[in-house]
Amino acid sequence: MTAAVPPDHRVVSVAARGGRLEVSCRYRPGVGEALVYFHGLGSTSGDFLGAWNVPEWSNHALLAFDAPACGATRGYRAGLPLGVDDIVRVAEALVAELRLDGLTVIGHSLGGLAGLLFASRHQASVGRFVNVEGNLGPEDCALYSRRVFQERFLGREDAFMTALAEELRASTEPGLPEVASSLRRNVEDAAFFDYCRSIVAYSDGYPLMDTFVALRMPRIYVHGAEPAPPYVADLIGRGVSCAAVPASGHFPVASNPARYYAALVDFMHETAS
């Protein structure tokens, strides 16, 4: 029996590494500006399904996609490791294929890093950027990406992923147990390791904070309140709007979705032209 296809689900074929990649998307056409969502590592486009129920966005086009080797977007290996730039290239291809413009880019964690790179490279077409605890410096690799970066594992990937899921499931940080329950389904093991190494390389060796601050479009840093990242005060001092989502940690959409979406709606209302 064929599984039911969720509303607004579609598969979009895009060019990737000299071939084609079938990208699983949640897409709703609209007459308003398009909201494009980049999910985090261990998550999928399903993180953004609450957007379909936001009354203020009823006229907006909405796009959320499963990154390569995540969710239902599989088979993207081609003998080369995956990285953050692969996510950016897929987003570029999707935006072109769907003919989207006037974009509001929203990215969480790994997706915040990929979204930042996308926004910085396409400032003529991105009107706003929402960074939800996306990587801005070396300190943002503490949850698991630096641990992966520092070890070679050599065939122990399965054991590590199993142990990591158990560790996150036992965490008291809001949202982490929910993420742990679907971690192994949401990302291929090899891709998880590839992405972690790419995240650390960018966080350690690229001026992400300066790139974010220097964006010409309105931008906001949305973060969990338990605990808040250490550089929030510095961002505010440099003129960047910040919004804390109460009763949440690194995954505010999982722990407090109502206040999370309210923060995004408020930002879009305040920056409407």
Residue, then its C-alpha position, 0 to 999 in steps of 0.5 A: m500500500t502506498a503511504a499517504v502523501p501529506p498536503d502540499h508535498r511534492v518532489v522537485s527534480v533539480a540539477a546536482r553534481g552533474g546529475r539530478l536529485e529528487v528533492s522532497c519538499r513541502y510547498r504552497p504557492g502564494v501571492g505574497e512573498a515566499l518564506v523559504y525554510f532550511h531545517g537543522l541537522g537531525s530534522t526535516s522539512g516537517d519542522f516547518l509544518g506549523a507555518w501552514n496554520v499561521p493566519e498571517w501567512s495565509n497568502h504567502a508562498l511557503l517552501a520547506f525542503d529535506a536537505p540532501a540525505c535527510g528526510a525523504t531526499r535520499g541517494y545524494r552521494a555521488g562519491l563525494p562528501l556532503g556539506v553546507d554548500d550542497i544545501v545552499r546549491v539545492a536551495e538555489a535550484l529549488v528557488a529557480e525551479l519554482r520561480l520564487d522571489g522576494l524571499t524571507v529565508i528562515g534557517h535553524s541550526l545547520g539550516g541557519l548556517a546554510g540560510l546565512l550563506f544563501a542570504s549573503r550570496h543573494q541579497a538582491s532577492v532576499g528581503r529578510f533573514v531569520n537565523v534560529e540559533g544558526n552557527l555563528g562561531p566555534e562555540d556553536c559546535a558543542l552539541y555534537s558536531r565538534r565531537v564528530f569532527q574530532e574523531r574518525f570513528l572508523g566503522r563505529e558510526d552506527a554505535f555512535m549514532t545510537a549512543l547519541a540518540e540515547e544521550l539526547r533522549a535523556s536530556t532535560e533541555p526542552g526539545l532535545p528528547e523529541v529530536a532524539s526520537s526521530l534522529r536516526r530516521n531523519v538523516e543518513d549516518a554518513a551524511f550526518f558525519d559529513y555535515c558535522r565536519s562541514i559545520v565545524a569547518y565553516s564555524d572555525g574558519y569563516p567570518l559567520m558573525d561578521t557576515f550575519v551582522a553585515l547583511r543589508m536586509p532586516r535580520i533577526y537572531v531567534h534563540g532559546a532561553e534555556p540557555a541563551p547563546p553567549y553572544v546575544a548581547d554582542l549581537i544586540g550591541r552591533g544592531v541585530s534584533c534578537a528574540a528569545v523563545p521562552a521555555s525552549g532550548h536549541f530547538p524552539v519549534a519543538s519545545n514552544p512552537a506557539r511562541y516560536y511562530a509568534a516571534l517570526v510573525d512579529f519580526m515580519h510585521e515590524t519589517a514589512s515595507 
